[in-house]
Amino acid sequence: MPSLPSDIAIVGAGFSGTLVAVHLMRRAEPPLSIHLIERHPRQWARGVAYSTSAPVHVLNVRAANMGAFADDPGHFLRWAQQANVLWPGGREITADSFAPRTLYGDYLTAVLKETTAVAGSGIHLNRLIDEVISLRPDGERTEVRCKSGRSLCAQRVVLALGNFPPGDPLLQDSTFYASPRYFANPWSIDALKDLPPDSSVAFIGSGLTMVDLAIALAEEGHRGPMHVVSRRGLYPRIHQAAAPYPAFLEPESFPATLRQLVRRVRRELHAAGAQGYDWRAVIDALRPATQTLWRVLPLVEQRRFLRHVRCYWDVHRHRIAREIGEKLDELFASGRLAPHTGSVHAYREDDHGVDILVRKRCGEGFEVIRAERVINCSGPQCNYRKLKHPLVTNLLEQGLARPDPLALGLDVAADGALVDGSGQPSSRLYTLGPVQKGMLWETIAVPELRVQASALAKVLLAEREGDDAGAHVDAGRSVGDNTHGGTHAGSKVSNDRQKV
Ligand SMILES: Cc1cc2nc3c(=O)[nH]c(=O)nc-3n(C[C@H](O)[C@H](O)[C@H](O)COP(=O)(O)OP(=O)(O)OC[C@H]3O[C@@H](n4cnc5c(N)ncnc54)[C@H](O)[C@@H]3O)c2cc1C
């Protein structure tokens, strides 16, 4: 098949890839061809999060702050109100609503469509439904090869690959993972498909995905028992409207160790509580500083955070809408959803189901849970070496990319350039989104991604027009010198990110 003429290829049309395409169309001088490539048709301009069709799957960020553009956070709310969109129950979407995620997918689709319609002549968006399986540098360009056999060439390639399904928790005997009773990808439409209403289901992991699935099942009239196995018995906390709390950590006074940081935040929580503030406001006040805080923590302290604090941070930071929290509480209170604190030790499958042997926390022995289906909700796989993703494998094998030191994603320069196996930032491959978790920690939700998408479009166009301002990692610091999670303080893009 002949190669298509092209300039910029974007792999992945979730929020990140879609918004990079939108910013490119808004800013570029013609001629420019943008190839936006998505492997799953239903995820086109929606990605994993917003391709659900269940109205009960709602956003976990208030509508007022879900606009696709950093300089216009209210854009989504206005769109929903102008379109006169109502909740399934007939209620209007307000600033404080946690709107259905499917509606947010409609919004992203509309933003892409409207931008394409008004793009200048000579600016083309090519929609491709295909899976990119490899990249091959070829002179100034990169050949992008797809599963179908199609290939195209681009001067720049953006990897907007998003979140990957969870990895299988380690077990001595992992044969059960090949069973049709085991569902490794909780976001697949198959996870709840053809489930008899009286059957017993076990969720491994207790985060937002488990909440999504348990509530969706309950709403669909599932009558059978549901179990959740959670290592620490922690569940996402509930959002609550709270008076904002002022920023209390300035870059010049950032604690140098995790212990100091935790103490500082605890002190602030006490002080805030005494003044009548809600704890949520204190956690939210940390958000603008989170990326910077993360980057100044030495690698050893970041590791400590992942071991000891992450699970507490996650449940307090990534909260659920009140309505969803109340439904979850009802499920627990009625016994329809049974919590089990511990870790899976073994699976013993027979013709009718599987016994899950759970080692209880704190050496309290074992318990056995009986289930007919097991769904892995243990959180996105971040270790790129373990991914079964042909493109990622190809990039790592060729040395075009390398994992970050914490194995939370890939090593990425401050402007979004992929860092190769020898520590050099690429001048042709770029990325954004959850892949930067090791470098930025806070890089998964719309409020961060919209800033990254806009900044990356500027970088891509600056390079294309031969203007290297803002298109390189900060001068004077080699990326190979990445001893601590890739700090690139001082560069243009990293400063933009800190404004989130
Ligand atoms: C269930 C869920 C709910 C969430 N809810 C919220 C929320 O309410 N608010 C919020 O701010 N954030 C939420 N998030 C966080 C979410 O990560 C971001 O909001 C955002 O959707 C991430 O977009 P993305 O484009 O980076 O990744 P994704 O949405 O994962 O999109 C990546 C896309 O790339 C495609 N792709 C991957 N590899 C290839 C390939 N080789 N070839 C072609 N295509 C490929 C995938 O098919 C996918 O569609 C949620 C996340 C999840 C998983």
The ligand as a Tripos MOL2 file, in Angstrom:
@<TRIPOS>MOLECULE
LIG
   53    58     1     0     0
SMALL
NO_CHARGES

@<TRIPOS>ATOM
      1 C1        -12.7290    4.7170   33.7280 C.3       1 LIG1
      2 C2        -12.0650    6.0800   33.7930 C.ar      1 LIG1
      3 C3        -12.7720    7.2020   34.2170 C.ar      1 LIG1
      4 C4        -12.1640    8.4620   34.2590 C.ar      1 LIG1
      5 N1        -12.8920    9.5500   34.6610 N.ar      1 LIG1
      6 C5        -12.3220   10.7890   34.6330 C.ar      1 LIG1
      7 C6        -13.0690   11.9700   34.9850 C.ar      1 LIG1
      8 O1        -14.2200   11.8860   35.3360 O.2       1 LIG1
      9 N2        -12.4450   13.1710   34.9330 N.ar      1 LIG1
     10 C7        -11.1280   13.2870   34.5570 C.ar      1 LIG1
     11 O2        -10.5980   14.4000   34.5090 O.2       1 LIG1
     12 N3        -10.4000   12.1910   34.2510 N.ar      1 LIG1
     13 C8        -10.9550   10.9590   34.2750 C.ar      1 LIG1
     14 N4        -10.2230    9.8600   33.9470 N.ar      1 LIG1
     15 C9         -8.7980   10.0360   33.6390 C.3       1 LIG1
     16 C10        -8.5020    9.9210   32.1510 C.3       1 LIG1
     17 O3         -7.2280    9.3000   32.1490 O.3       1 LIG1
     18 C11        -8.4040   11.2380   31.4040 C.3       1 LIG1
     19 O4         -9.5070   12.0650   31.6590 O.3       1 LIG1
     20 C12        -8.3430   11.0960   29.8870 C.3       1 LIG1
     21 O5         -9.5080   10.4920   29.4260 O.3       1 LIG1
     22 C13        -7.1370   10.3310   29.3890 C.3       1 LIG1
     23 O6         -7.1210   10.4770   28.0030 O.3       1 LIG1
     24 P1         -5.9650    9.8790   27.1040 P.3       1 LIG1
     25 O7         -6.2680   10.2850   25.7150 O.co2     1 LIG1
     26 O8         -4.6440   10.2810   27.6440 O.co2     1 LIG1
     27 O9         -6.0640    8.3070   27.2970 O.3       1 LIG1
     28 P2         -7.1690    7.2600   26.8250 P.3       1 LIG1
     29 O10        -8.5310    7.7380   27.0850 O.co2     1 LIG1
     30 O11        -6.7660    5.9750   27.4520 O.co2     1 LIG1
     31 O12        -6.9930    7.2000   25.2430 O.3       1 LIG1
     32 C14        -5.9010    6.5820   24.6080 C.3       1 LIG1
     33 C15        -6.4010    6.0230   23.3010 C.3       1 LIG1
     34 O13        -5.2850    5.5350   22.5630 O.3       1 LIG1
     35 C16        -5.6970    4.4010   21.8430 C.3       1 LIG1
     36 N5         -4.5090    3.6190   21.4900 N.ar      1 LIG1
     37 C17        -3.5990    3.0670   22.3280 C.ar      1 LIG1
     38 N6         -2.6480    2.4280   21.6260 N.ar      1 LIG1
     39 C18        -2.9440    2.5930   20.3250 C.ar      1 LIG1
     40 C19        -2.3200    2.1650   19.1180 C.ar      1 LIG1
     41 N7         -1.1890    1.4460   19.1340 N.pl3     1 LIG1
     42 N8         -2.8910    2.4920   17.9340 N.ar      1 LIG1
     43 C20        -4.0350    3.2430   17.9050 C.ar      1 LIG1
     44 N9         -4.6860    3.6650   19.0200 N.ar      1 LIG1
     45 C21        -4.1280    3.3540   20.2190 C.ar      1 LIG1
     46 C22        -6.6170    3.6760   22.8170 C.3       1 LIG1
     47 O14        -7.4750    2.7810   22.1310 O.3       1 LIG1
     48 C23        -7.3470    4.8400   23.4750 C.3       1 LIG1
     49 O15        -8.5760    5.1210   22.8650 O.3       1 LIG1
     50 C24       -10.8100    8.5930   33.9060 C.ar      1 LIG1
     51 C25       -10.0830    7.4490   33.4990 C.ar      1 LIG1
     52 C26       -10.7080    6.2160   33.4330 C.ar      1 LIG1
     53 C27        -9.9010    5.0180   32.9810 C.3       1 LIG1
@<TRIPOS>BOND
     1     1     2 1
     2     2     3 ar
     3     2    52 ar
     4     3     4 ar
     5     4     5 ar
     6     4    50 ar
     7     5     6 ar
     8     6     7 ar
     9     6    13 1
    10     7     8 2
    11     7     9 ar
    12     9    10 ar
    13    10    11 2
    14    10    12 ar
    15    12    13 ar
    16    13    14 ar
    17    14    15 1
    18    14    50 ar
    19    15    16 1
    20    16    17 1
    21    16    18 1
    22    18    19 1
    23    18    20 1
    24    20    21 1
    25    20    22 1
    26    22    23 1
    27    23    24 1
    28    24    25 2
    29    24    26 1
    30    24    27 1
    31    27    28 1
    32    28    29 2
    33    28    30 1
    34    28    31 1
    35    31    32 1
    36    32    33 1
    37    33    34 1
    38    33    48 1
    39    34    35 1
    40    35    36 1
    41    35    46 1
    42    36    37 ar
    43    36    45 ar
    44    37    38 ar
    45    38    39 ar
    46    39    40 ar
    47    39    45 ar
    48    40    41 1
    49    40    42 ar
    50    42    43 ar
    51    43    44 ar
    52    44    45 ar
    53    46    47 1
    54    46    48 1
    55    48    49 1
    56    50    51 ar
    57    51    52 ar
    58    52    53 1
@<TRIPOS>SUBSTRUCTURE
     1 LIG1         1 GROUP 0 **** ****
